Amino acid sequence: MPLIVSTGHHSLAGVRPRNEDFVGMVTPNEPELSSKGLIAAIADGVSGNEGGREASEYAVRGLLTDYYATPDTWEITTSLEKVLVAINSWVQQQGTVRRELAGMASTLTALVLRGRMYYTAHVGDTRCYLLRDDGFGKLQKLTQDHVWDRPEMQHVLTRAIGMDTRLAVDHGMGEVRQNDVFLLASDGVWAALSEYDICDTLKQVSQHSLTPELASQTLCQAALAAGSQDNCSAIVLQVTSLPEGDLRDALSELRSLPAPPKLKPGQMIDGYLVEEILHTSMTTLLYLVNDSVQHRKLVLKTLHPDRANDAHERSAFAHEAWLAKRVVARFFPQVITPEQRNFLYYLSTWHAGDSLQNRLLAGQHFTVPDVITYGSKLVRAIGALHRRSIVHRDIKPDNVHLGEDGEIRILDLGVAQSGLDAQDQNLSASFNMAGTPSFLAPEQFQGAKATAQSDIYATGVTLYYLLTRHYPYGEIEPFQRPKFGDAVVPSRYRPDLPIWLENVLLKAVAREPQERFETAEEFLLALERGAARPLPAPNATPLVNSDPATLWRAIAVGAIVLNLLLLYVLIVR
């Protein structure tokens, strides 16, 4: 589903002899809609003469034209900044070249909607508002006016395009939700109307009782009726459809946020109370937090402060948060979007229970029926990942959670990869072999990329370990380059293991990828059929295939021994 936005605009001169406001927008088709997004802008000329109108029109037209000429590889904020700085230089130059345009300047507020994110660029006292239909219908002002804060100078600008040789642009960004309503308004509208009146009109758009076009007309006419002495202009945009989350936008949003300091129980972050530190690693921190508004416990994951300035770690963390949000299923903690986010973190649902590894360390014994039941759920979860083109790359008991509700949930997408990672070339290029050595498939030690088959292998090792507390090929230490022969049959450690389940596990952990289950669904089918339709036992690997070097060494030694015997016989004769 593409991004679909309903738009409307209106502009009136009002009591002024001429209209110095200028509004415009571009709603492109693909591929520009996905790469650059939709842009709308409003400007208010501030010179009081012909130059005001020229400045506002040039600022809007120049931005709408030049923004789409910037490289797709630039961040949205970078593109807006560079274009507006160039426009500022042009406006300044015109004021010096043409005497009648001396002092020309303009405010400007721009809004870009791309993917599931919005971006604002703002100079002056035009404004951008957001009304979100979240049950409260609260009106948010997304921009801050650049005016003197003294009562007698409330309408004296401190910043505008053309006012100074150096332009300072305010940038903002946030997540877009379906049915969001945005308003760009000149001061002739917002100064004459109360926030209640503006909110009421935008609510009617949200409730589909008023179109964006009629809403923009209503706001301008209401401002004049309320006694506005200025030009009145408004642009109203309603988001009616959103595309699937875009990796670039997720990276852009989270890269710009500061990492929070290390928190202690009892401290607050964005309205969430920290109750407990769940886990600490070299790169990330996990907290159990309490959402007092919704009365629920959540898990907050963030970067360790020591890694806060590491560009790669920030990208990897943003990538993890983006993947976690895409896997909407009962097999995964669900990502929760906060009302406001001022720091680098993401929230997910909390579930009572513990990881399989912690249960093993606590002495829990997993029976054959337990492993069949939980194994089937785990394989279903793996299938759900693969259907979304995601390879987990670190399936192990530590990353599999068994809830008190009996549900299996997969944790930690920190090293996961998806088919869409090419959207961030630096990120995809930086991923090397990742995971826990004892759960890595044999081909990965030869430099092969992680695939669905390597996840299936790790799942098989996980189930094997639950039953036996051993690894099929022995424990592998970091930086070790092991040689793989035949897997040790699990019945060596668990004589009570049915032969059909042993064959299923041996197929899952086969040394060669083509000998494993092709898909998670095939793995699941074998577990569900069980003894009714057992798999055949795997054939022993010939020595020439499993370890050809050893075989040829043995042949060479045998040949030397045979030649020595023959030489001895000849000498004795």
N, C-alpha and C positions, 0 to 999 in steps of 0.2 A: 504494500500500500504506500503510495507516494505522499509527500507533504502536500496537503491541500489547505489553502487559506482563503477565506472570504474577505474581501476588502471593500472599503468605501472611503471617499474623501470629500471635503467641502471647504471652500475658502470665500470669505466675504470681506469687502473693504470696510463695511460698516459706516461710521460717521466720518472716516478719513476720506480725503479726495482721491487717494490712490491706494492700491493694495500692495504693500511691500512684503507680504508673506509669499512664500512659494513652497508648494508641496509636490512630491513625486514618488513613484515607486516602480520597481521592475519585478515582474513575476515570470521568470524564465521557464523554459521547458528543459528536459534532460538533454545533455548531461550537466548543464550549468546549475540546475536546481539542486542536484546532489553535491556538486563540487563547491559552488559559491553561495547557493541559497537565494532566498527572496530578500530584497532590500527596499525599505521605505524611508523617506527622509522629509523633514519639515524644517524650514528656515524662516527667520524673521529679520528683515533688513533694519538696521538700527541707525542709519545716518540721518534720516529725516528729509532726504532729498532723493534725487534720481539714483544716486549711488546705492541707496539702501535696497531698492528693488533689484538692481543689477547684481549686487553682491549676493543676495539670497537666491536669485535664480541661478547664477553661475555656480554657487556652492552646491546646490541640489543637483543640477544637471551634470556638473563635473564629477560629483561623487557617484551618481548612478551609472555614468559612462565608464569612468576610469576604474571603478572597483572591479568590474568584470574583465578588465584587461590585466589585472595583477595575476601572478603565477598561482596555479592551484596549490602549489606546495607551501605557500605562505599561510600562516595562521590568519584567521578572520581579523583579529585585532591588528595584526601587522599590516594587512592590506588597507584597512580603514585609516590607520594612522598615517601611512605613507601618502595616501591620496589626499587626505585633509591637510597635511603639511604643505603639499604642493599647491593646493587650492589657496591656502593662506598666503603663500608667497605671491601668487598671481594677483589676488585681491589687493594686497599691499602695494604691489607694483603699479596697478591701475590708478591707485590714489595719488601716486607721485607723477605719473605721466599725463593724466588728464585732470586739469584743475577743478572742473565741475564735479569730479568724483572724489575729491579730497575728503578723507574721513570715512569713506565707505567701509561698512563692516556688516556682519550678519551673525546671528546665532544659528546653531544647527543641532538637530538631534536626529540620529539615524538608528534604525532597527534592522538587524539581519536575522532571518529565521532560516536555519539550515539543520536538516536532520531533526533531532529532538532537543536542539539547543537554540537559545536566543542570545544575541550579542547587541550591545548598545554602544554608540559613540556619541559624545555630547560636549557641546561648548555653548555657554550662554544660559538663557532662561526659558527656552522652549523645553517641553517636558515629555517624558515617556511614562505611561502608567500601565499596570498589569492588573486585571481582575481575574482571579482564579476561582473556578466553581468547585470549591473543596468542602462545601457545606456551610462555610462561613461567609463567602462572597466578599472577602476583604480586598480593598483597593490598595495596591502597593505603588508607591512612587519610586521608579527605578533610577531617576536622575536627581542630581542636586543643583539648584540654581547657582550660577556664578554671579552673584550680586553682592554689594556691600551689605553688611548685616546691621548697619545703623538705621533706625526708624526713618529718618529723613532722606535716606539714600537707598531705599529698598529696590528701586528700579534702575539703579546705576550699575551697569555691567562691569565686572572685573575681567571677564574673558569673552572674546568673540573672534570669529574668523576675520582677519584683516586688521585687528586692533593692535597687534604686536608682531614683531619679527619672529618671535618664538611662540609656537602654539602648543598649549598643554591641553590634551584631549582626555576626558574621563571615559574609561571603558568599563563595561559591565557584562556579565554573562550569567546564564542560568539554564535550568532545564525547562523545556516546554512540555505542557500537558494538553491533552485533548480538551477542546472547548475553552482554552485560554483566550481572553480578549485583551488586546493591546490598544492603547490610545497614544498617538503623538499629537500634541496640542501646543499652539502658540499661547503667549501670555494673555492675549486678548480673550481667550476662552477660559483658561484655568483661573485667572485672576478675578474674573467676574462671577464664577460659579463656585459653590461650595463643593467639598469632596463628596458630600452626601448626594448632591445633584448629579455629579459625574458618575458616581458609583451606581446610582439608580438607573441611569441611561445604559451603562455598560451591562448591568444585570439583565436588562431587557434583551440585549444582544445575546447574552449567554443563554437565556431562556427561549431564544428563537422567536420572540414576539416583536423584534425590531431587527432590520437588516443593518449591516455595517454602514451602508450608504445613507440610510435614513437616520441612523444614530449620529453620524458626523454632521448631517444637516441640523438635526435637533440640537446638538451641543452648540453649534455656531449661532443659531437663531436664539437660543435661550440666553447665551452670553450677551447678545445685543439687547435683548429684552430686559436683561438685568442691569443695563447701563454701561456696557463695555464701551470705552472710547478708543479702542484700538482695532486693528484688523483682526479677524477671527478665522482661524484655520484649524482643521482637525483631520486626522487619518485614523480610521478604526479598522483593526484586523482581527478576525476570529479564526482560530485554528480548528478546522473541522476534521482533519485526518492527519495522523502521524506515521512516518515510516518506522521500520525497525531501527533500534539504536545504532548509531554510527560510531565506529571505533575512533575516528579522528576527533569527533566532538567530545567523546568521553575523555580522551587524552588531553585535549585542549582545556577542558574544564578543570580536571584534577591537577594538571601540571601547574596551574596558576595559583593553587591554594597552598598556604603554608602548612607544614606538618605541625601538629600540636606538641607541646612539651610532654615529657613523661608524666602521666597522671597518677594520682593516688586515690584510693577509695574515699568517697566523700566529696571529691571535686566534681565540678560541672563542666560540660562542654556542649555548647549550642542547646542548652536546656535538658541535657541528658545527665543523670546522676551516675557516677562511676561507683559500682558496688564491689567489683573484684577484678584483679588482673588474672586473666585466664591463661595467658601464654606469652612468653617473651623469647624472641629469637634475635639473631644478629641484625635482621632486616625489618621485622615487623613486631607489633604489639597487639594483643587481643584483650579487650576489656568486656566484662559483663556490665551493662548499663541499664538504668531504669528509665522508661519513658513515662513520666508522671501524667501526661495528657491522655495517652491511650491505655495507661495502666498495664504495661507489659514489659518483659525483660527482652533486651536485644543484645547482640554481639557487635561491638564496634572494633573494626580492624583499621590500623593505621601504620604508617612507616615509623621505624625507630628514629628518634631525633638525630642520631649519629649519621643516618643515611638520608636526611631530609634534603640535602643539597646535591645528591647524586642523581644526575639527569636520567641515567639508565634505570635506577631503582624506582624513580618516580613514574617513568613510562611503564615499567613492568607492573607496578602497583595499579596504575590506572587501567591497564589492560586486564588485570585480574578482576577488578571491580566491574568492568564492562562485560566480561564473560559471565561472571556470577549473576549479573542481572538478566542475561539471556536464557539461563537454564531454569525456566519456570516449570517445575515438576516437584512431586512429593519426595523425590530422592535427593533433594538439595535444600540447604537453608535458603530462604527467599530474601532477596535484597529489599530493604525498606528505604524509600526516598524521604529524607528529612525535609521539613518545611523550610529550613534555612541551613546552609552549610557554609561555615566560615573557615573550616580547616580541611586538610587532606585526610579523609577517612571514608569508609562506607559501612553501612549498617545492614545486619541480616538477622533473621529470626533466631531465637535461642530455643533449644530443645533439651529437656532434661535427659540425662543419660551419659554415656562415655564412649570413647573410642575403643575399638576392638583391642588395640595394643594395651591400653590401660586396664581393660578387663582381664587380659592375659596376665599382666603384671600383678594384678590383684588376686590371681589364683583361679580365675573362672575356668572351668573345664567345658569345652565345647563338644557336645555329642555329635554323632553322625547325623541324626535328624536336625540338630541345630545348624550344622554347616550346610545341609541341603536347603533348609528354609532361608537362612540368611544369604547363602551363596546365590540362590535364585533371585533374591531382591537386589543383591549387588550387581549381578549380571544385567538385570533389567536397567539399573541406573547407568551402567556403562553403555548400554544400547541407547539410552536417552541422550547421552553425551555425543555419541558417534553420529546419531541422526542429525545433530546440530553441527556436524563437521568439527567437533572439538575432541582433541586427544588429550587426556589428562596428564600422562607422563609420570605420575608419581602415585599410583595406586599401591597402597600398603595398609596394614592394620592401623597405623597411626592416623591415616586420612579417611578411615571409614568409621562413622559414628553409628552406634546402636542406641536408639532412643528408648526411654522407658515405655513408649507406646509400641515398641517392637518394630519400628521402622528403621531401615538402613538409609543413611544419608552420606553422600560423598562430600568431603571437606577439601579445602585448600586447592584453589585453581591457580596458585602462584606461578607454576611453570607450564600450565596448560597452553596449548596452541590450537588455533582454529584456522579454517580455510580462508578467513578474512584478514589474517594478520598482515598480508601484503599491503594493506592500507597504511601501515607504518613500517617502512622499509628498514629503518634503523632498529626498530624493535625486533622484527623477524630475523634480521641478520645477527642480532646479539645473542640469540638463543643458541647455546651449545648443548651438549649432552647433559641432561638434567635428570634427577631422580635419585633413588636409593639403590646402590650397587646390587644388593642381593635380589632386587626386584626388577632389574633391568634385563631386557631380552638379550640373548647372546649376540644378535646382529648389531645391537647398539654399541657394543664394545669394538665393533669393526668400523664404526663411523656412520652406520645407517641411520636415517631419520626415524623418529618415533612415528608409529602408525597405529591403526586400530588393532593390528595383531600384537603389537608390543603391550598395549593396554590389556588385551586378553591374557597374555603371558603373565603380567603382573597380578591380574585377578586370580589366575590359577595358583600362583605362588602364595598369594594371600590365603586362599582356602587351604592349601597344602600346609601352610604354617599354623593355621588355626587348629588343624587336626593333629599335627605332629610336633609342633614347635621346632621344626627343622626346615631347611631349605632343600629343594630337589637337587641342586647342584652344589650344596655346601654354602656356607656364608662367604660373601665376597667383600673384601675390605676396599675402602676408597683407593683409587689410583691403581688397583690391581687389574691385570689383564688376564682373566682366567681362560682356561681351556675347558670346553664343554664336551663331555662324553654322553653316556646315557644317564637319565635322571634316576635317582634312587627311588624305588617303588615305595609309596607311602605306607603300605602294609608292613613294611619292615619295622616301622615305629608304632603302627596301630593295627595289630592283627585282627581287630574287630571290623576293619573297613571292608565293606562289600566290594567284590571285584569290579562291578560295573562302575562304582564311583571312583575307584582307583584308575580305571581306564579313562574316565572323563578328565580327571586331574592330569594324567600323563599326556593326554592330547593337548590340553590347554597350555602345558609348559614344555611342549615339544621344542627341540633345539632349532629346527628349521621352521620359519614362519609358515610355509606352505603346508606343513603337517599339523598346524594348529587349527582351531575353529576359524572359519573365514569371517564370521560375524558374531556379535554378542547374542543375536537371536538363535544362531545354531548352537552355541554353548548352552543357552537357556533350554532349548528343546532337549538336549541330551540329559540335562539335570531333571527335567520334568518327566521324560520317558523312563528314566531309571532302569530298573531290572527288567521292565517290560520289553524294551528294545535296547539291549546293552551294546556298547561299542566294542569292537574287537580290540584285543591287547596290541599295543604298538610293537612293531618288530624291533629287535635289537639292532643297533647301528653297527654295520661292518667296520672293522678297525681301519680299513682303507679310507672310509668316509669320516669317521670320528676323529682319527689322529693319524693321518698319512705319514707324517714325519717319523713317528714312533715305529710304524710298520716297516718303513724302508730302513730304519736303523737296525731293526731286528733282523731283517733279511741280510743286511750287510754283515752284521756280527755272525750270523749263521754261515754265510759264505766263507768268512775268514776262518772260522772254526773248522769247516769242512776241508778247506785247502790245507790247513795245518795238519789235519789227520792224514790226508793223502800224502803230504810231504813226509810225515813220520813213517808211513808204511813204505814209501820208496827208499828211505834211508836205511830202515831195518833190513830190507831185502838186499 
